[in-house]
């Protein structure tokens, strides 16, 4: 369990909070690339408790800045996106993507007042179908977050996102918890109506896992080891990259990796980015995208016109079906990641960790909390927290059933740390 003070320390991310200051030392996803069009409507977003507005200018560059105009506080979301700038409709102040004011309709040009005004704005980069932003000190800006999946061809990757209505840390802790998956997500029969992990898979048939967690210079790698009797051990190898990224195996030894970013919107909401890619020669089929079965599919599962909120949410009890729970899937909730959101949101907006009781299956959760606390202390001391260096670019997750007469660590690690990166998009 955590004390109330430590729980607050790790979960609060607003500007000036210890965790918020540490979080601002990393690049983070802000939007999907297709959300912005050149000279199109600006988009509201919230990151780390800050209300922001994003726009793509005439030249295609992206700006992310504080939503309130620095003149009199009107929302720049109401603004006119025109001629390489966003113009406030209240008094006509216009800002470029760096936040610099380039024109004032209500001030005489002879005073050059515009040259003295700059909106709060954050640098952006765009790759992998995502617009990334950095909200920390300019002199501490880290290398670009070029995970391997962001560099492969478009047909080899996918990315979706969904608004989850709880604190970022309990969403992340649910994702990195490998012991829950074959329980919460299992099917109860062959060919279930709703998606679920099959009863004949090693994930379900194996024993309760023994966890091994090993710290690295990007976070940690961890393994869930399940005995399979005479067949050996079913081993799943994951990576956790600070401060909110997981890489996980797809299953079946396929040349694919899936993952998540749990990006804090504020203390009580998190935008979960779900992504995956193939590092083999073949690309991804339509059905292979996790969003098709995970509860992240735009339209059926995620309402993109309502801020990417989940269709199945706490307000409608995640549309749980009790008859399905008895006969088809363990939860009766449609969508594997919808099941995750249901359990995590059911804990409350910010979980009271003074009431929890952790076991050996929670070693990854414990390791995460220690790393986050360490990142806070290092940031407060002016240092560089773990994970800002680009040592995570070519990591992969892996799983396989390894016979007892072979070294599972050697075989899994060879896949998790490839000698050659995947072919890039060129």
PyMOL commands that set and color helices and strands:
alter all, ss='L'
color gray80, all
select helices_A, chain A and resi 4-11+18-23+33-35+76-78+109-111+113-116+138-140+148-151+154-156+168-176+181-184+202-205+229-231+290-292+304-306+314-319+322-327+336-345+353-355+360-380+408-416
alter helices_A, ss='H'
color red, helices_A
select strands_A, chain A and resi 27-32+43-47+50-56+62-66+80-81+86-87+94-95+101-103+121-127+130-134+157-164+210-215+219-227+233-241+245-249+256-266+269-278+302-303+309-310+398-402
alter strands_A, ss='S'
color yellow, strands_A
deselect
rebuild
show_as cartoon
